[in-house]
């Protein structure tokens, strides 16, 4: 299999992120900044049961700790009241803002004061105080505030306004400490050795969660020392090799994982690609998922989206003389993409080879350098299982298992000789927790029967290895849930594929969480952000910033770096907006958020996730508008 870029190119982007950024200019000054650096908590209290779910920190010297952390940070929140600026803003009425609304204020000092005194649970209050401090450029104080979360409130949970989404602030705070130390190397610190591990956390029932905590430690590390200390994988022993063919995964003596293609390192720079024509969707299109591979509306012998998409550079909504057809394939090549995720269509309970345009994918690979992560839903959305939607796929049912396995067998037999197949992918968030009936949002009972699901995944993965020893097999997971079951019952899985939407700062502790529960190379199979802000309108800047944070995290956690070393790349969700996803009229682009979550405005606008938009919508499937996130990747991957 070809490599679109040499490994040194990947290292150049890696080194770019390793060099970090200069410290920003603070938006305001603190009256009581406290210690100029991390707090030595051992001076002020006692750590108990570190590394366990009984972890606790007991403060012995409150006054000393208050002086060390500075104003606004637990246990010294009240100190902001003595800040003259606090009194001025209070008298001017600028602190009469709901604390959640304060996150949108341009006056970051007011936002800091509001959050320090917010009527909120202590851990949540501490976390968002840190967030405001970071945004204001007070990076050292932000690190101390995030550390206060880890030390005192690692089990605090933050709920969305609608009560449908909950997350723990502790793991995110720890990830933010690591990120800030990495992003601003002039601070001279590394944060290592810590974890906040949440088990059973992939639902909204906090009562069954087990949260184990070990606070990390700060180690002195200058900018030059960091790069000089990077491991040289070429001199390191390989302790595990997964796969024996053209695509392999190597684990080195330091625990790092690296994907190899034809003997050369390969970092996945992927996008989810399925250019749905406006007006179509899974409800009204019997050929959904494969139609785009064959559509030729102007009858000129060329597949429309792939070869004839054009970019509306002037935003006129009509193709001008300087806007020639360029095609999505060329646009993906231009941005540096080397892989797409594509779910091979299943018709009912069967695979029809005519649903895959093999010639098209060969051209995508041979002429544009883009390989394919070929997926099968493995019962998600009842695809391939023959189950009724209401009941969902049942992994304890032998007949359903037989049907799904047979569909995968047919696909692998048909496509295993194709040079464009990079990996085989099983499932898409099948592991999600179920409702009262045991069936989850992807219409499976994997969460209710995790062992049976993992054993079935293993059975299918073993079959794939027998049929196609040249490729590896990835699981398509939501976050790291059920990882411990894969470790025990699905050893044939080679790659831990994870869909994760954790926010604009990357993935936090995901890399260490994944290693802990299922030690495999990690491929982020979905990550991204919508380009629409509730109450504001299109917001390309926020989308691009979100993507930059995720890309930085993916690259910094690759093999040969100084972080977890198990990242083998990521797949952007998604390349192109899809106008059917809100469940309303597929001929119009919805402006309403569908889900609460980690998006910049707290809402996921499902029809705006593309790094490329469909513009006016009057010339689908041809019209394209390149968003700032697209150009961000083109700039970053140009280093490759």
C-alpha positions as CSV (number, residue, x, y, z in Angstrom):
1,X,0.0,0.0,0.0
2,X,1.3,3.5,-0.8
3,X,2.3,6.0,1.7
4,X,1.2,9.6,0.7
5,X,3.9,11.1,2.8
6,X,7.1,10.2,4.5
7,X,7.3,9.7,8.2
8,X,9.7,12.7,8.6
9,X,6.7,14.9,7.4
10,X,4.6,13.6,10.3
11,X,7.4,14.4,12.6
12,X,7.6,17.9,11.3
13,X,4.0,18.5,12.3
14,X,4.7,16.7,15.6
15,X,7.7,19.0,16.3
16,X,5.6,22.0,15.4
17,X,3.1,21.1,18.1
18,X,5.9,20.1,20.5
19,X,7.4,23.6,20.2
20,X,4.2,24.9,21.6
21,X,3.1,28.6,21.8
22,X,4.3,31.6,23.7
23,X,2.4,32.5,26.8
24,X,-0.5,34.9,26.0
25,X,-0.8,38.4,27.4
26,X,-3.1,38.2,30.5
27,X,-6.4,40.0,30.1
28,X,-6.3,41.3,33.7
29,X,-4.1,41.2,36.8
30,X,-4.7,39.3,40.0
31,X,-4.6,41.1,43.3
32,X,-3.6,37.9,45.1
33,X,-1.9,35.5,42.6
34,X,-0.5,33.1,45.3
35,X,2.5,30.9,44.5
36,X,4.2,31.5,41.2
37,X,3.9,27.9,40.0
38,X,2.2,24.6,41.0
39,X,1.1,24.2,44.6
40,X,2.9,21.7,46.8
41,X,-0.2,20.1,48.3
42,X,1.8,17.8,50.6
43,X,2.8,20.9,52.6
44,X,-0.8,21.7,53.5
45,X,-2.6,18.3,53.9
46,X,-2.5,14.6,53.6
47,X,-3.3,12.3,50.6
48,X,-5.2,9.1,51.5
49,X,-5.8,6.0,49.4
50,X,-4.2,7.4,46.2
51,X,-4.8,5.3,43.1
52,X,-8.1,3.9,44.4
53,X,-11.8,4.7,44.5
54,X,-11.3,5.7,48.2
55,X,-9.0,8.6,47.3
56,X,-9.2,11.7,49.5
57,X,-7.2,14.8,50.2
58,X,-7.5,16.1,53.8
59,X,-6.5,19.8,54.3
60,X,-4.5,20.4,57.5
61,X,-3.4,24.0,56.9
62,X,-6.3,26.0,55.3
63,X,-4.6,29.4,55.7
64,X,-1.4,28.2,54.1
65,X,-3.2,26.6,51.2
66,X,-5.3,29.7,50.7
67,X,-2.2,31.8,50.4
68,X,-0.6,29.4,48.0
69,X,-3.4,29.0,45.5
70,X,-4.3,32.7,45.3
71,X,-7.7,34.3,44.8
72,X,-10.7,32.6,43.3
73,X,-9.3,29.1,43.7
74,X,-10.6,26.6,46.3
75,X,-10.4,27.1,49.3
76,X,-9.8,30.8,48.6
77,X,-12.7,31.8,46.4
78,X,-13.9,34.5,48.8
79,X,-10.6,36.4,48.4
80,X,-12.0,37.9,45.2
81,X,-14.2,40.1,47.3
82,X,-11.2,42.0,48.6
83,X,-10.0,42.7,45.0
84,X,-10.7,46.4,44.3
85,X,-11.7,45.5,40.7
86,X,-14.4,43.2,42.1
87,X,-15.9,46.1,44.1
88,X,-15.8,48.3,41.0
89,X,-17.5,45.8,38.8
90,X,-20.1,44.9,41.4
91,X,-21.0,48.6,42.0
92,X,-21.3,49.0,38.2
93,X,-23.8,46.1,38.1
94,X,-21.5,44.1,35.8
95,X,-21.6,41.0,38.1
96,X,-25.4,40.6,37.9
97,X,-25.1,38.0,35.2
98,X,-26.1,34.3,35.5
99,X,-22.9,32.3,35.9
100,X,-23.5,30.1,32.8
101,X,-24.1,33.2,30.7
102,X,-20.9,34.7,32.1
103,X,-19.0,32.1,30.0
104,X,-20.0,34.2,26.9
105,X,-18.9,37.6,28.4
106,X,-16.1,39.6,26.7
107,X,-15.2,41.0,30.1
108,X,-13.2,38.0,31.3
109,X,-12.4,39.6,34.7
110,X,-16.1,39.9,35.4
111,X,-16.6,36.3,34.3
112,X,-13.8,35.2,36.7
113,X,-15.4,37.0,39.6
114,X,-18.9,35.6,38.8
115,X,-17.6,32.1,38.6
116,X,-15.5,32.3,41.7
117,X,-18.7,33.2,43.6
118,X,-21.2,31.1,41.6
119,X,-24.0,29.2,43.4
120,X,-22.7,26.0,41.9
121,X,-21.3,22.7,43.1
122,X,-17.7,23.3,44.3
123,X,-16.0,21.1,41.7
124,X,-18.0,22.4,38.8
125,X,-17.4,26.0,40.0
126,X,-13.7,25.3,40.3
127,X,-13.5,23.8,36.8
128,X,-15.2,26.7,35.0
129,X,-13.3,29.2,37.1
130,X,-10.2,27.6,35.6
131,X,-11.7,27.7,32.1
132,X,-12.2,31.5,32.4
133,X,-8.7,32.0,33.7
134,X,-7.3,30.0,30.8
135,X,-9.4,32.0,28.3
136,X,-8.1,35.2,30.0
137,X,-4.5,34.1,29.4
138,X,-3.6,33.6,33.1
139,X,-2.2,30.2,32.4
140,X,-0.3,29.5,35.6
141,X,-3.4,30.4,37.7
142,X,-5.6,28.3,35.4
143,X,-3.3,25.3,36.0
144,X,-3.6,25.8,39.7
145,X,-7.4,26.0,39.4
146,X,-7.6,22.9,37.3
147,X,-5.3,21.1,39.9
148,X,-7.7,22.2,42.6
149,X,-10.4,20.2,40.8
150,X,-8.2,17.1,40.6
151,X,-7.1,17.3,44.3
152,X,-10.4,18.2,45.9
153,X,-13.3,17.4,43.6
154,X,-12.3,14.7,41.0
155,X,-15.7,13.1,41.3
156,X,-17.8,16.2,40.7
157,X,-20.2,15.8,37.8
158,X,-21.5,18.5,35.4
159,X,-25.0,18.0,33.9
160,X,-26.3,19.5,30.7
161,X,-29.3,21.8,31.0
162,X,-31.7,19.2,29.7
163,X,-30.3,16.5,32.0
164,X,-29.5,14.1,29.1
165,X,-25.7,14.5,29.3
166,X,-23.3,14.3,32.2
167,X,-19.5,14.3,32.5
168,X,-16.9,14.3,35.3
169,X,-14.8,17.4,35.6
170,X,-11.9,15.6,37.2
171,X,-10.5,13.7,34.2
172,X,-11.0,16.8,32.0
173,X,-9.2,19.0,34.4
174,X,-6.3,16.6,34.6
175,X,-6.1,16.5,30.8
176,X,-6.2,20.3,30.7
177,X,-3.2,20.5,33.0
178,X,-1.2,18.2,30.8
179,X,-2.3,20.1,27.7
180,X,-1.4,23.5,29.1
181,X,2.0,22.3,30.2
182,X,2.6,21.0,26.7
183,X,1.1,23.9,24.9
184,X,3.2,26.5,26.8
185,X,6.6,24.8,27.3
186,X,8.1,28.1,28.5
187,X,6.4,27.3,31.8
188,X,9.0,24.7,32.3
189,X,6.7,22.0,33.6
190,X,5.5,18.5,32.8
191,X,2.6,16.9,34.5
192,X,2.8,13.1,34.8
193,X,1.9,10.0,36.7
194,X,-1.7,10.9,37.4
195,X,-5.1,9.5,36.5
196,X,-8.8,10.0,37.2
197,X,-10.4,6.7,36.0
198,X,-14.2,6.4,35.7
199,X,-15.7,3.0,35.3
200,X,-19.3,2.5,34.3
201,X,-19.4,6.1,33.3
202,X,-21.0,5.7,29.8
203,X,-24.5,6.4,31.1
204,X,-26.3,9.0,33.2
205,X,-26.5,6.8,36.3
206,X,-23.8,8.1,38.6
207,X,-24.7,5.6,41.3
208,X,-22.9,2.7,39.6
209,X,-19.8,4.7,38.8
210,X,-16.4,3.9,40.3
211,X,-13.9,6.8,40.2
212,X,-10.3,6.0,41.1
213,X,-7.9,8.9,41.5
214,X,-4.1,9.5,41.6
215,X,-3.1,13.1,41.4
216,X,-0.2,13.7,39.1
217,X,3.1,15.4,39.8
218,X,4.8,18.4,38.2
219,X,8.3,17.8,36.9
220,X,10.7,20.5,35.7
221,X,11.2,20.3,32.0
222,X,12.6,23.0,29.7
223,X,11.5,23.4,26.1
224,X,14.7,22.0,24.7
225,X,14.8,19.1,27.1
226,X,11.5,17.9,25.9
227,X,12.5,17.4,22.3
228,X,15.9,16.1,23.2
229,X,14.4,13.4,25.3
230,X,12.1,12.0,22.6
231,X,12.5,8.2,22.2
232,X,14.1,6.9,19.1
233,X,11.8,4.0,18.0
234,X,14.4,2.8,15.4
235,X,16.6,1.6,18.3
236,X,13.9,0.2,20.4
237,X,12.8,-3.4,20.7
238,X,9.4,-4.4,19.2
239,X,7.6,-6.3,22.0
240,X,4.3,-7.1,20.1
241,X,3.4,-7.3,16.4
242,X,-0.2,-7.4,15.3
243,X,-0.7,-8.6,11.8
244,X,1.7,-10.4,9.5
245,X,0.8,-8.7,6.1
246,X,1.1,-5.3,4.5
247,X,-0.7,-3.6,7.4
248,X,0.7,-4.2,10.9
249,X,0.7,-2.5,14.3
250,X,3.9,-2.5,16.3
251,X,4.2,-2.1,20.1
252,X,7.6,-0.9,21.3
253,X,9.4,-1.5,24.6
254,X,8.2,1.9,25.9
255,X,4.6,0.9,25.2
256,X,4.1,3.1,22.2
257,X,2.0,1.8,19.2
258,X,2.7,2.5,15.6
259,X,0.7,1.6,12.5
260,X,2.9,0.3,9.6
261,X,1.9,0.0,6.0
262,X,4.3,-1.8,3.7
263,X,7.0,-1.6,6.4
264,X,6.7,2.2,6.8
265,X,5.0,4.2,9.6
266,X,1.5,5.5,8.7
267,X,-0.5,8.1,10.6
268,X,-4.1,8.2,9.6
269,X,-5.3,11.6,8.4
270,X,-8.9,10.7,7.7
271,X,-12.3,12.1,7.0
272,X,-15.7,10.5,7.1
273,X,-16.9,10.7,3.5
274,X,-20.4,10.2,2.3
275,X,-21.5,13.2,0.1
276,X,-25.3,12.9,0.5
277,X,-27.1,14.9,-2.1
278,X,-29.5,17.5,-0.7
279,X,-33.0,16.1,-0.6
280,X,-31.9,12.6,0.2
281,X,-31.5,10.6,3.4
282,X,-31.8,7.1,4.8
283,X,-35.6,7.5,5.1
284,X,-36.3,8.4,1.4
285,X,-33.4,6.8,-0.4
286,X,-33.3,3.1,-0.8
287,X,-29.7,3.4,-2.2
288,X,-28.5,5.6,0.7
289,X,-24.8,5.0,1.4
290,X,-24.0,4.0,-2.1
291,X,-25.8,6.4,-4.4
292,X,-23.0,9.0,-4.5
293,X,-20.6,6.4,-6.0
294,X,-22.6,6.2,-9.2
295,X,-24.5,9.5,-9.5
296,X,-23.9,11.3,-12.9
297,X,-26.6,13.9,-13.2
298,X,-25.1,15.6,-16.2
299,X,-24.5,12.2,-18.0
300,X,-20.9,13.0,-18.9
301,X,-19.5,9.7,-17.6
302,X,-18.0,11.2,-14.4
303,X,-19.2,10.6,-10.9
304,X,-20.5,14.0,-9.8
305,X,-19.2,14.6,-6.3
306,X,-16.0,12.8,-6.7
307,X,-14.8,14.5,-9.9
308,X,-17.0,17.5,-10.5
309,X,-17.7,19.3,-7.2
310,X,-16.8,23.0,-7.5
311,X,-15.8,25.5,-4.8
312,X,-18.0,28.6,-4.5
313,X,-15.0,30.9,-3.6
314,X,-17.0,34.1,-3.9
315,X,-20.0,32.9,-2.0
316,X,-22.4,33.9,-4.8
317,X,-24.3,30.6,-4.8
318,X,-23.7,30.2,-8.5
319,X,-20.7,28.9,-10.3
320,X,-18.6,31.6,-11.8
321,X,-16.0,31.6,-14.6
322,X,-13.1,31.2,-12.1
323,X,-14.7,28.3,-10.3
324,X,-14.0,25.2,-12.4
325,X,-14.9,21.6,-11.4
326,X,-12.3,20.2,-9.1
327,X,-14.0,17.3,-7.4
328,X,-14.0,16.1,-3.8
329,X,-11.2,13.6,-4.4
330,X,-8.9,16.4,-5.4
331,X,-10.0,18.6,-2.5
332,X,-9.3,15.8,-0.1
333,X,-5.8,15.3,-1.6
334,X,-5.2,19.0,-1.5
335,X,-5.9,19.1,2.3
336,X,-3.5,16.2,2.9
337,X,-6.1,13.5,3.6
338,X,-4.8,9.9,3.3
339,X,-7.9,7.9,4.3
340,X,-11.7,8.0,4.4
341,X,-14.1,6.0,6.7
342,X,-16.8,4.4,4.6
343,X,-19.4,1.9,5.7
344,X,-19.9,-0.7,3.0
345,X,-23.6,-1.0,2.3
346,X,-25.7,-4.0,3.4
347,X,-29.0,-4.6,1.7
348,X,-31.3,-6.2,4.4
349,X,-29.2,-9.2,5.4
350,X,-27.1,-9.4,2.3
351,X,-24.1,-7.8,0.6
352,X,-24.4,-6.9,-3.1
353,X,-21.0,-6.3,-4.7
354,X,-22.6,-4.0,-7.2
355,X,-23.1,-1.4,-4.4
356,X,-19.4,-0.7,-4.3
357,X,-17.8,1.2,-7.2
358,X,-14.5,-0.6,-7.1
359,X,-13.1,1.4,-10.0
360,X,-13.9,4.6,-8.3
361,X,-12.1,3.6,-5.0
362,X,-9.1,2.3,-7.0
363,X,-8.8,5.7,-8.6
364,X,-9.2,7.4,-5.2
365,X,-6.3,5.4,-3.9
366,X,-4.0,5.2,-6.9
367,X,-4.4,8.8,-8.2
368,X,-5.2,10.7,-5.1
369,X,-3.4,8.7,-2.4
370,X,-6.5,8.1,-0.2
371,X,-7.1,4.7,1.3
372,X,-10.4,3.4,2.8
373,X,-11.3,2.2,6.3
374,X,-14.0,-0.2,5.2
375,X,-16.7,-0.6,7.8
376,X,-19.6,-2.9,8.6
377,X,-22.2,-1.8,11.2
378,X,-22.2,-5.3,12.7
379,X,-25.9,-4.9,13.8
380,X,-25.9,-1.2,14.6
381,X,-29.2,0.2,13.5
382,X,-30.2,-3.4,13.0
383,X,-28.2,-3.5,9.8
384,X,-27.3,-7.1,8.8
385,X,-29.0,-8.7,11.8
386,X,-32.5,-9.0,10.5
387,X,-33.8,-7.7,13.9
388,X,-36.8,-5.4,14.2
389,X,-36.0,-1.8,14.9
390,X,-38.1,-1.7,18.0
391,X,-36.3,-4.8,19.5
392,X,-32.8,-4.0,18.3
393,X,-30.0,-6.4,17.4
394,X,-29.6,-9.2,19.9
395,X,-26.1,-10.5,20.3
396,X,-27.3,-13.5,22.3
397,X,-29.4,-14.7,19.2
398,X,-27.4,-17.4,17.2
399,X,-29.4,-16.7,14.0
400,X,-28.8,-13.0,14.1
401,X,-25.1,-13.6,14.8
402,X,-24.9,-16.0,11.8
403,X,-26.5,-13.4,9.5
404,X,-24.2,-10.6,10.6
405,X,-21.1,-12.8,10.3
406,X,-22.1,-14.0,6.8
407,X,-22.5,-10.4,5.6
408,X,-19.0,-9.5,6.8
409,X,-17.6,-12.7,5.2
410,X,-19.1,-11.7,1.8
411,X,-17.7,-8.2,2.0
412,X,-14.2,-9.3,2.9
413,X,-14.1,-12.0,0.2
414,X,-15.2,-9.5,-2.4
415,X,-12.9,-6.6,-1.3
416,X,-9.8,-8.3,0.2
417,X,-7.8,-8.0,-3.1
418,X,-8.6,-4.3,-3.5
419,X,-5.4,-2.2,-2.8
420,X,-7.5,0.7,-1.4
421,X,-8.7,-1.2,1.8
422,X,-6.6,0.0,4.7
423,X,-8.5,-1.5,7.7
424,X,-11.6,-3.5,8.4
425,X,-13.9,-1.8,10.9
426,X,-16.6,-3.5,13.0
427,X,-19.5,-1.5,14.4
428,X,-20.3,2.1,15.1
429,X,-21.0,2.9,18.8
430,X,-22.7,-0.5,19.3
431,X,-21.4,-0.5,22.9
432,X,-23.7,2.4,24.0
433,X,-25.7,1.8,27.2
434,X,-29.3,0.8,26.6
435,X,-32.6,2.2,27.9
436,X,-35.0,0.3,30.3
437,X,-35.4,-2.3,27.6
438,X,-31.7,-2.9,27.2
439,X,-31.6,-1.5,23.6
440,X,-29.4,1.5,23.0
441,X,-29.5,4.4,20.5
442,X,-27.7,2.4,17.9
443,X,-30.4,-0.3,18.3
444,X,-28.3,-3.1,19.9
445,X,-28.2,-4.8,23.3
446,X,-24.4,-4.8,23.5
447,X,-24.4,-2.7,26.7
448,X,-26.8,-5.2,28.3
449,X,-24.8,-8.3,27.1
450,X,-21.2,-7.0,26.9
451,X,-19.5,-10.4,27.1
452,X,-21.7,-11.9,24.4
453,X,-21.0,-8.9,22.2
454,X,-17.3,-9.0,22.7
455,X,-17.1,-12.7,22.1
456,X,-19.0,-12.2,18.8
457,X,-16.7,-9.3,17.8
458,X,-13.8,-11.6,18.4
459,X,-15.4,-14.4,16.4
460,X,-15.8,-12.1,13.4
461,X,-12.3,-10.6,13.8
462,X,-10.8,-14.1,13.8
463,X,-12.7,-14.9,10.6
464,X,-11.4,-11.7,8.9
465,X,-7.8,-12.5,9.8
466,X,-8.2,-15.9,8.2
467,X,-9.8,-14.5,5.0
468,X,-7.5,-11.4,4.8
469,X,-4.2,-11.6,6.7
470,X,-3.0,-8.4,5.0
471,X,-5.3,-6.1,7.1
472,X,-6.0,-5.3,10.7
473,X,-9.4,-5.3,12.3
474,X,-10.7,-2.3,14.3
475,X,-13.6,-2.0,16.7
476,X,-15.9,1.1,16.2
477,X,-16.6,2.2,19.8
478,X,-18.3,5.1,21.6
479,X,-15.6,6.3,24.0
480,X,-13.7,3.5,25.9
481,X,-16.8,1.7,27.3
482,X,-16.6,-2.1,27.3
483,X,-12.9,-1.9,26.8
484,X,-12.3,-4.3,29.6
485,X,-14.6,-6.8,27.9
486,X,-12.6,-6.6,24.6
487,X,-9.4,-7.2,26.6
488,X,-10.8,-10.4,28.0
489,X,-13.1,-11.7,25.3
490,X,-12.0,-10.0,22.0
491,X,-8.2,-10.4,21.8
492,X,-8.4,-10.7,18.0
493,X,-9.3,-7.0,17.6
494,X,-6.2,-5.1,16.6
495,X,-7.2,-1.4,16.8
496,X,-9.2,0.4,19.4
497,X,-11.4,2.7,17.3
498,X,-13.1,5.3,19.3
499,X,-15.7,8.0,18.6
500,X,-15.1,10.9,21.0
501,X,-16.4,14.4,21.3
502,X,-14.7,15.8,24.4
503,X,-14.4,19.5,23.4
504,X,-12.0,22.0,21.9
505,X,-9.1,21.0,24.0
506,X,-8.8,17.5,22.6
507,X,-9.4,14.2,24.3
508,X,-8.0,14.6,27.8
509,X,-7.3,11.3,29.5
510,X,-8.8,9.2,26.7
511,X,-5.4,7.9,25.7
512,X,-4.4,6.6,29.1
513,X,-8.0,5.3,29.7
514,X,-7.8,3.3,26.5
515,X,-4.5,1.8,27.4
516,X,-5.7,0.9,30.9
517,X,-8.8,-1.0,29.7
518,X,-7.7,-2.3,26.2
519,X,-4.1,-1.8,25.2
520,X,-4.2,-1.4,21.5
521,X,-3.3,1.3,19.0
522,X,-6.0,4.0,19.3
523,X,-7.6,5.4,16.2
524,X,-10.1,8.3,16.8
525,X,-12.8,7.2,14.3
526,X,-15.0,10.3,14.8
527,X,-14.3,13.7,16.2
528,X,-15.4,17.1,15.2
529,X,-17.6,20.1,15.7
530,X,-20.5,21.8,14.0
531,X,-20.0,25.2,12.3
532,X,-23.2,26.8,13.7
533,X,-23.7,28.6,17.1
534,X,-27.1,28.8,18.7
535,X,-28.3,32.3,18.8
536,X,-25.4,33.5,16.6
537,X,-25.4,31.7,13.3
538,X,-22.6,30.2,11.3
539,X,-19.4,30.1,13.3
540,X,-16.4,28.8,11.4
541,X,-13.9,30.2,13.9
542,X,-15.2,28.1,16.8
543,X,-15.3,25.0,14.6
544,X,-11.7,25.5,13.4
545,X,-10.5,26.1,17.0
546,X,-12.1,22.9,18.1
547,X,-10.5,20.9,15.3
548,X,-7.1,22.4,16.1
549,X,-7.3,21.3,19.7
550,X,-8.2,17.8,18.6
551,X,-5.6,17.6,15.9
552,X,-2.9,18.7,18.3
553,X,-3.8,16.1,20.8
554,X,-3.9,13.3,18.2
555,X,-0.4,14.2,16.9
556,X,1.2,14.8,20.3
557,X,0.0,11.3,21.5
558,X,1.6,9.5,18.5
559,X,4.4,7.0,18.9
560,X,7.8,8.6,19.3
561,X,6.5,11.5,21.4
562,X,6.6,12.3,25.1
563,X,2.9,11.6,25.8
564,X,0.9,8.3,25.8
565,X,2.2,7.1,22.4
566,X,-0.8,5.1,21.3
567,X,-2.4,7.4,18.8
568,X,-2.3,6.2,15.2
569,X,-4.4,9.1,13.8
570,X,-7.9,10.3,13.5
571,X,-10.9,10.6,11.2
572,X,-12.7,13.9,11.0
573,X,-16.5,13.9,11.3
574,X,-17.2,14.9,8.7
575,X,-16.1,16.1,5.2
576,X,-19.5,17.4,4.0
577,X,-22.7,18.7,5.6
578,X,-25.6,16.4,5.4
579,X,-29.0,18.1,5.4
580,X,-31.1,15.1,6.5
581,X,-29.7,14.6,9.9
582,X,-32.1,16.7,12.0
583,X,-35.0,14.5,10.9
584,X,-36.9,17.3,9.2
585,X,-37.0,18.5,5.6
586,X,-33.9,17.2,3.9
587,X,-34.1,20.0,1.4
588,X,-33.3,22.7,4.0
589,X,-30.5,23.0,6.4
590,X,-31.7,22.9,10.0
591,X,-30.7,25.8,12.4
592,X,-31.8,24.0,15.5
593,X,-29.5,22.0,17.8
594,X,-30.3,18.3,18.2
595,X,-28.2,17.3,21.2
596,X,-26.6,18.8,24.2
597,X,-22.9,18.2,24.5
598,X,-19.3,19.5,24.3
599,X,-19.8,21.8,21.3
600,X,-18.7,25.5,21.8
601,X,-22.3,26.6,22.3
602,X,-23.4,23.5,24.2
603,X,-25.5,22.2,21.2
604,X,-24.7,19.9,18.4
605,X,-26.2,21.1,15.1
606,X,-26.1,17.8,13.3
607,X,-26.4,19.2,9.8
608,X,-23.4,21.5,10.2
609,X,-20.6,19.2,11.0
610,X,-18.8,19.3,7.6
611,X,-15.5,21.0,7.3
612,X,-17.0,21.7,3.8
613,X,-20.5,23.1,3.4
614,X,-23.0,22.7,0.5
615,X,-23.4,26.4,0.2
616,X,-26.6,27.7,-1.1
617,X,-27.9,24.2,-1.7
618,X,-29.0,25.1,-5.2
619,X,-26.5,23.0,-7.1
620,X,-26.2,19.8,-5.2
621,X,-24.3,17.5,-5.4
622,X,-21.7,19.8,-6.9
623,X,-21.5,23.1,-4.9
624,X,-18.9,23.3,-2.1
625,X,-17.8,26.0,0.4
626,X,-14.5,25.3,2.1
627,X,-14.7,26.3,5.8
628,X,-11.8,27.5,7.9
629,X,-11.4,24.1,9.4
630,X,-10.7,22.7,6.0
631,X,-8.1,25.3,5.4
632,X,-6.6,24.6,8.9
633,X,-6.0,21.0,8.0
634,X,-4.6,21.9,4.6
635,X,-2.1,24.2,6.4
636,X,-1.2,21.7,9.1
637,X,-1.0,18.7,6.9
638,X,1.0,20.7,4.4
639,X,3.8,20.1,6.8
640,X,3.5,16.4,6.0
